[in-house]
């Protein structure tokens, strides 16, 4: 049986590859993707997650935006590494579906509560969403 996971990321090139590999693995079942600011601004990382999933034909995976900035400092992005879009270089399609009408923290909590088996959180970006999830829902640890 595939391991249920939630990918929490800030899609630049590194997280785009992680997302593609996770979706290609028969050992993982991606329940949701949540995004945070990090490699780029929150609107761009959310857009990048939607673009990658659109490219892969995976509009069945819910996506939601999480924290817009770190908890204890101002946002510092890596546009000098990942470019203006956060995924400069390859031509990716525009998103073919919209994010969920809830925050990333709400989406993670919903998936954790509804899953009949334990879910593994896979944060590949800043840990802000995980911190906010555990602060809001300590019972889900």
ABEGO torsion letter per residue (X at the ends): XBBBBBBBBBBBAAAAAAAAAAAABAABBBABBBBBBGABBAAAAAAAAAAAAAAAGBAABBBBBBBABBAABBBBBAAAAAEAAGABGBBBBBBABBBBABBAAAAAAAAAAABABBBBBBBABBAAAAAAAAAABAAAX
